[in-house]
Amino acid sequence: MTDRLKKEGNYSYVEAGEGTPIIVLHGLMGGLSNFDSVLNFFSAKGYKIIIPELPIYSMSLLKTNVKSFAKYLYDFIEFKGYKDVILLGNSLGGHIGLYHTKLFPEKVKALIITGSSGLYESAMGGGYTKRSDYDVIKKKAQEVFYDPAIATKEIVDEVYTTVNDRNKLIKTLAIAKSAIRHNMAKDLPNMHLPTCIIWGKNDTVTPPEVAEEFNSLLPNSDLYWIDKCGHAAMMEHPETFNALMDAWLKEKRL
């Protein structure tokens, strides 16, 4: 997907389609290509899909936190002149979407979260004491998915390179601390916009009870499960994910 990357101002992003803007927010070690299926499906359904490269490893250490990323997203939306956006986020991306909505509710008309942090963080930034051991990192990458085969060599190599880059590792740990610090439990009951929660039943990073807590705290949310699915539903079961999201968008007339 990087060959489709547009650079404009201070921003790099991929976009396709025309219509209501859906801004897709990737996770801590999630590439833009994780959302290939979402981009291809919804850009043909009357939506403009935009996937910005989030500055996870390019901001100063002091600004490497959920709040700064949410403000970066606001600046991007302003820069592009979007109105009434739908935010879709996986893992840390879901957290950024939620926090942005807390700060700038007037900008967002709906949220879709999958495997989102914001209430519970088990594996973000942890378990890298043996980061130089490729097999350990491979096992950790495989644990993100129900089907370990989804963790291709390319994905494992990228995680291995990231955690063995001292600067990136320090920022990964800073983000993990920030995710805990910016817990959303007290904020969610005040967020009344339509929210779609799509969750893997076998997610070990943000377990199913996290989805249930999101659903109980968000006043206007709908929860959908995908069986035999881990932390990245849009990668493991793209057709099911797209079908659930499409049906929800139609039901809500978004």
C-alpha positions as CSV (number, residue, x, y, z in Angstrom):
1,M,0.0,0.0,0.0
2,T,3.0,2.3,0.5
3,D,3.1,2.9,-3.3
4,R,-0.3,4.7,-3.0
5,L,0.9,7.0,-0.2
6,K,0.2,10.6,-0.7
7,K,2.3,13.3,0.9
8,E,0.7,16.6,1.6
9,G,1.9,19.3,4.0
10,N,3.1,17.4,7.2
11,Y,0.9,14.4,6.4
12,S,1.3,11.1,4.7
13,Y,-1.9,9.1,3.9
14,V,-3.6,6.7,1.6
15,E,-7.1,7.5,0.3
16,A,-9.6,6.0,-2.0
17,G,-13.3,6.5,-3.0
18,E,-15.6,9.4,-2.7
19,G,-18.3,10.1,-0.2
20,T,-18.6,10.2,3.6
21,P,-15.0,10.2,5.1
22,I,-14.0,7.2,7.1
23,I,-10.6,7.8,8.7
24,V,-8.9,4.6,9.6
25,L,-6.4,4.6,12.6
26,H,-3.8,1.8,12.7
27,G,-2.3,0.3,15.9
28,L,1.1,0.5,17.6
29,M,2.8,-2.0,15.2
30,G,0.1,-2.1,12.6
31,G,0.8,-1.2,9.1
32,L,-1.6,0.7,6.7
33,S,-1.8,-2.5,4.7
34,N,-3.7,-4.2,7.6
35,F,-6.7,-2.3,6.3
36,D,-6.4,-3.3,2.6
37,S,-9.7,-5.1,2.6
38,V,-11.5,-2.2,4.4
39,L,-10.1,0.3,1.8
40,N,-11.1,-1.8,-1.2
41,F,-14.5,-2.7,0.0
42,F,-15.8,0.6,1.4
43,S,-14.2,2.9,-1.2
44,A,-16.5,1.1,-3.7
45,K,-19.6,1.6,-1.4
46,G,-19.9,5.4,-1.4
47,Y,-17.2,6.2,1.3
48,K,-13.9,8.1,1.1
49,I,-11.5,5.9,3.0
50,I,-8.5,7.8,4.4
51,I,-5.6,6.0,6.3
52,P,-3.1,8.5,7.7
53,E,0.3,7.4,8.8
54,L,0.2,8.2,12.5
55,P,3.4,9.8,14.0
56,I,3.9,7.0,16.5
57,Y,7.7,7.0,16.3
58,S,8.4,10.4,14.8
59,M,7.2,12.7,17.6
60,S,9.4,13.8,20.4
61,L,9.4,11.5,23.5
62,L,7.4,14.1,25.4
63,K,4.7,14.1,22.8
64,T,4.6,10.3,22.4
65,N,1.2,9.8,24.0
66,V,-2.4,9.2,23.2
67,K,-3.5,12.8,23.7
68,S,-0.8,14.1,21.3
69,F,-1.9,11.6,18.7
70,A,-5.5,12.6,19.1
71,K,-4.5,16.2,18.5
72,Y,-2.5,15.2,15.5
73,L,-5.7,13.6,14.1
74,Y,-7.6,16.8,14.8
75,D,-5.0,18.8,12.9
76,F,-5.2,16.3,10.0
77,I,-9.0,16.5,9.8
78,E,-8.8,20.4,9.9
79,F,-6.0,20.3,7.2
80,K,-8.2,18.2,4.9
81,G,-11.4,20.1,5.6
82,Y,-13.4,17.1,6.5
83,K,-16.7,17.4,8.3
84,D,-18.7,14.7,10.2
85,V,-16.1,12.0,10.0
86,I,-16.5,8.3,10.9
87,L,-13.4,7.0,12.8
88,L,-12.4,3.3,12.6
89,G,-9.5,2.2,14.9
90,N,-7.8,-1.0,15.8
91,S,-5.9,-1.4,19.1
92,L,-4.1,1.9,19.9
93,G,-5.9,3.4,16.9
94,G,-9.2,2.7,18.6
95,H,-7.9,4.5,21.7
96,I,-6.8,7.5,19.6
97,G,-10.2,7.6,18.0
98,L,-12.0,7.5,21.4
99,Y,-9.7,10.2,22.9
100,H,-10.1,12.4,19.9
101,T,-13.9,12.1,20.2
102,K,-13.7,13.0,23.9
103,L,-11.7,16.2,23.0
104,F,-13.4,17.2,19.7
105,P,-16.9,15.6,19.7
106,E,-18.2,18.0,17.1
107,K,-15.9,16.5,14.5
108,V,-17.0,12.9,14.7
109,K,-20.4,11.4,13.8
110,A,-19.7,7.7,14.5
111,L,-17.0,5.4,15.8
112,I,-16.0,1.9,15.0
113,I,-13.5,0.1,17.3
114,T,-11.9,-3.3,17.2
115,G,-9.5,-4.7,19.7
116,S,-9.2,-1.2,21.1
117,S,-7.1,-0.2,24.0
118,G,-8.5,2.5,26.4
119,L,-9.8,0.3,29.2
120,Y,-7.3,-2.6,29.5
121,E,-3.7,-3.0,28.3
122,S,-2.1,-6.4,28.7
123,A,0.5,-6.7,26.1
124,M,1.3,-3.2,24.9
125,G,5.0,-2.6,25.4
126,G,5.5,-5.7,27.5
127,G,7.5,-8.8,27.1
128,Y,10.4,-7.4,25.2
129,T,13.2,-8.5,27.6
130,K,14.3,-11.1,25.0
131,R,13.8,-8.8,22.1
132,S,17.0,-10.0,20.3
133,D,15.6,-13.6,20.2
134,Y,13.8,-13.8,16.8
135,D,11.8,-16.9,17.8
136,V,10.5,-15.2,21.0
137,I,9.3,-12.2,18.9
138,K,7.8,-14.5,16.3
139,K,5.8,-16.3,19.0
140,K,4.6,-12.9,20.4
141,A,3.5,-11.7,17.0
142,Q,1.7,-15.0,16.4
143,E,-0.2,-14.7,19.7
144,V,-1.9,-11.6,18.3
145,F,-3.9,-13.8,15.9
146,Y,-6.1,-16.8,16.4
147,D,-4.5,-18.4,13.4
148,P,-0.7,-18.0,13.8
149,A,-0.2,-18.2,10.1
150,I,-1.5,-14.7,9.7
151,A,1.7,-13.5,11.3
152,T,3.7,-13.7,8.1
153,K,7.5,-13.4,8.0
154,E,7.1,-9.8,6.8
155,I,5.0,-9.0,9.9
156,V,7.4,-10.7,12.3
157,D,10.4,-9.0,10.7
158,E,8.8,-5.6,11.1
159,V,8.0,-6.2,14.8
160,Y,11.5,-7.6,15.3
161,T,13.1,-4.5,13.7
162,T,10.9,-2.2,15.7
163,V,11.6,-3.7,19.1
164,N,15.3,-3.9,18.4
165,D,15.5,-0.2,17.5
166,R,16.3,1.4,20.9
167,N,14.5,4.7,20.1
168,K,11.4,2.9,18.9
169,L,11.4,0.6,21.9
170,I,11.6,3.6,24.3
171,K,8.6,5.2,22.5
172,T,6.7,1.9,22.5
173,L,7.1,1.7,26.3
174,A,6.1,5.4,26.6
175,I,2.9,4.7,24.6
176,A,2.1,1.7,26.8
177,K,2.3,3.9,29.9
178,S,0.3,6.6,28.2
179,A,-2.5,4.1,27.3
180,I,-2.8,3.2,30.9
181,R,-2.7,6.9,32.0
182,H,-5.4,7.9,29.5
183,N,-7.9,5.3,30.6
184,M,-11.4,6.1,29.2
185,A,-13.7,4.4,31.7
186,K,-14.9,7.8,33.2
187,D,-15.3,9.4,29.7
188,L,-17.2,6.7,27.8
189,P,-20.7,7.3,29.5
190,N,-20.6,10.9,28.2
191,M,-20.0,9.8,24.6
192,H,-23.4,9.4,23.0
193,L,-22.5,9.0,19.3
194,P,-23.2,5.7,17.5
195,T,-20.4,3.3,18.2
196,C,-19.8,-0.1,16.5
197,I,-17.7,-2.6,18.5
198,I,-16.4,-5.5,16.4
199,W,-14.3,-8.0,18.5
200,G,-12.5,-11.3,18.1
201,K,-13.8,-13.9,20.5
202,N,-10.3,-15.2,20.9
203,D,-8.5,-11.9,21.4
204,T,-5.8,-12.4,24.1
205,V,-4.4,-8.8,23.9
206,T,-7.7,-7.1,24.7
207,P,-9.9,-10.0,25.9
208,P,-13.7,-10.4,25.2
209,E,-14.6,-8.9,28.6
210,V,-13.0,-5.6,27.5
211,A,-15.4,-5.5,24.5
212,E,-18.3,-6.1,27.0
213,E,-17.1,-3.3,29.2
214,F,-16.9,-0.9,26.3
215,N,-20.4,-1.9,25.3
216,S,-21.7,-1.4,28.8
217,L,-20.0,2.0,29.3
218,L,-20.8,3.5,25.8
219,P,-24.5,4.6,25.8
220,N,-25.1,4.1,22.1
221,S,-23.0,1.1,21.1
222,D,-23.6,-2.2,19.4
223,L,-21.3,-5.2,20.0
224,Y,-20.5,-7.8,17.3
225,W,-18.4,-10.9,17.8
226,I,-16.2,-12.8,15.3
227,D,-15.4,-16.4,16.2
228,K,-12.0,-17.9,15.8
229,C,-10.5,-14.5,15.7
230,G,-7.8,-12.6,17.6
231,H,-6.8,-9.0,18.0
232,A,-7.0,-7.8,14.4
233,A,-10.4,-8.8,13.1
234,M,-10.1,-6.8,9.9
235,M,-7.0,-8.9,8.9
236,E,-8.1,-12.4,10.1
237,H,-11.7,-12.3,8.9
238,P,-11.9,-9.4,6.4
239,E,-15.1,-10.5,4.7
240,T,-17.0,-11.0,8.0
241,F,-15.6,-7.7,9.4
242,N,-16.6,-5.8,6.3
243,A,-20.1,-7.4,6.3
244,L,-20.7,-6.5,10.0
245,M,-19.5,-2.9,9.5
246,D,-21.5,-2.4,6.3
247,A,-24.7,-3.7,7.9
248,W,-24.2,-1.4,10.9
249,L,-23.5,1.6,8.7
250,K,-26.7,0.9,6.8
251,E,-28.8,0.4,9.9
252,K,-27.5,3.7,11.3
253,R,-27.9,5.4,8.0
254,L,-24.4,6.7,8.1
